[in-house]
Amino acid sequence: MANYSPIILFGRLLVKDIGECDKAEKYFHMLLKTLPNEHEDICEIYHQIGNVLKTKNAFDLALDMYIQAYHLRQKKLPENHPKLGRSLNSIGSVYYRKGDFDQAFDYFNKALNIFHINNDNNTGTLTELIGLIFRKKKQYDSALECFKTILEIRQRTFPKEHPRIAWCLRQIGRIYEEQFKYDQALDYYHSALKVKEKILPNGQQTLIISGIERIIRVYKLKNAYNEAVNFCQQKLLIEDNDSFKYTYLVKTIETLLVEKDCKQTINEIIDKL
């Protein structure tokens, strides 16, 4: 985590804890006008204005601020300083949000090189973003390499059931799905769902259902309607007293039965549970 001076922390507090983006932007601009150009926080102020503007989806303006911060840091800091990597990462993140994946990829790679040199904790997250770019560009082998590398790291550093592990598993599953490798996709989607079911409270059942939907979607792509119905039946057997999920599963089974033109009724299936 970066170490911020009190004047920077106050502005970040306005955004992160209070959600006052406009006030934070005015505050940081006020600092630019009142502090001398040689002040140690000037680079960081430009960077924080970029953060605020990115939060407001003003991507072109955010890019200008990040680039100004980067150029100032280049003049003041040694090569491969962690803050240069942070600037490059932020510039790449704006290009990513704008959908300019080639530019984002270039900046992320430059940032990643600096992060590796400094053994930075952001290395994993940045590798995930590069993996997402590879997937969006349909460079699936490279995307898989990124996510499988990160999955191994996450499995070594996090508990067995952790949201970051579930996320990596889901991303690998999605890559296989887009490659039409449905059996591999199902393996990873099932693994991701198992992690989610263990770590998410009942109040977040919509996230569980999204995992179930992915699995059903792939079964349907395989034309494996019986497997999809059996999968839903297994989930109905779980005693979690969640009426929302129960209703969703029953409706899904009904839809699957209609789509596969099955004469079996939903009541007959429920009676067998």
Residue pairs with C-beta under 8 A, 6 or more apart in sequence:
2 86
4 12
4 44
5 40
5 41
5 44
7 31
7 41
8 41
8 44
8 45
8 48
10 27
11 24
11 27
11 28
11 31
11 48
12 24
12 48
12 51
14 20
14 21
14 23
14 24
14 27
15 21
15 24
15 51
15 52
15 55
21 52
21 55
21 56
24 48
24 52
25 49
25 52
25 53
25 56
28 45
28 48
28 49
28 52
29 49
31 41
31 45
32 42
32 45
32 46
32 49
35 41
35 42
35 45
42 72
43 69
43 72
43 73
43 76
43 83
44 69
46 65
46 66
46 68
46 69
46 72
47 65
47 66
47 69
47 86
47 87
47 90
49 65
50 62
50 63
50 64
50 65
50 66
50 69
50 90
50 94
51 62
51 90
53 59
53 61
53 62
53 65
54 62
54 90
54 93
54 94
54 97
57 97
59 94
59 97
59 98
62 94
63 91
63 94
63 95
66 87
66 90
66 91
66 94
67 91
69 87
70 84
70 87
70 88
70 91
73 81
73 83
73 84
73 87
74 84
77 83
77 84
80 113
80 114
80 117
80 118
81 114
82 114
82 115
82 118
82 120
84 114
85 110
85 111
85 112
85 113
85 114
85 115
85 118
85 120
85 122
86 111
86 122
88 107
88 108
88 110
88 111
88 114
89 107
89 108
89 111
89 115
89 122
89 126
91 107
92 103
92 104
92 105
92 106
92 107
92 108
92 110
92 111
92 129
93 104
93 129
95 101
95 103
95 104
95 107
96 104
96 108
96 129
96 133
101 133
101 136
101 137
104 129
104 133
105 130
105 133
108 126
108 129
108 130
108 133
109 130
111 126
112 123
112 126
112 127
112 130
114 120
115 122
115 123
115 126
116 123
124 150
124 153
124 154
127 146
127 149
127 150
128 146
128 147
128 150
128 168
128 171
130 146
131 142
131 143
131 146
131 147
131 150
131 171
132 143
132 171
134 140
134 142
134 143
134 146
135 143
135 171
135 174
135 175
135 178
138 178
140 175
140 178
140 179
143 175
144 172
144 175
147 168
147 171
147 172
147 175
148 172
150 168
151 165
151 168
151 169
151 172
154 162
154 164
154 165
154 168
155 165
158 164
158 165
160 195
161 195
161 198
161 199
162 195
162 199
163 195
163 199
165 195
166 192
166 195
166 196
166 199
167 192
169 188
169 189
169 191
169 192
169 195
170 188
170 189
170 192
170 211
170 214
172 188
173 184
173 185
173 186
173 187
173 188
173 189
173 192
173 214
174 185
174 214
176 182
176 184
176 185
176 188
177 185
177 189
177 214
177 218
177 221
180 221
182 218
182 221
182 222
185 218
186 215
186 218
186 219
189 211
189 214
189 215
189 218
190 215
192 211
193 208
193 211
193 212
193 215
196 207
196 208
196 211
197 208
200 207
200 208
202 240
202 241
202 242
205 242
205 244
205 245
206 244
208 245
209 244
209 245
209 248
212 231
212 232
212 235
212 248
212 249
212 252
215 228
215 231
216 228
216 231
216 232
216 252
216 256
219 225
219 227
219 228
219 231
220 228
220 256
220 259
225 256
225 259
225 260
225 262
226 260
228 256
229 253
229 256
229 257
229 260
229 262
229 269
232 249
232 252
232 253
232 256
233 253
233 269
233 272
233 273
235 245
235 249
236 246
236 249
236 250
236 270
236 273
237 273
250 266
250 270
253 266
253 269
254 266
256 262
257 264
257 265
257 266
257 269
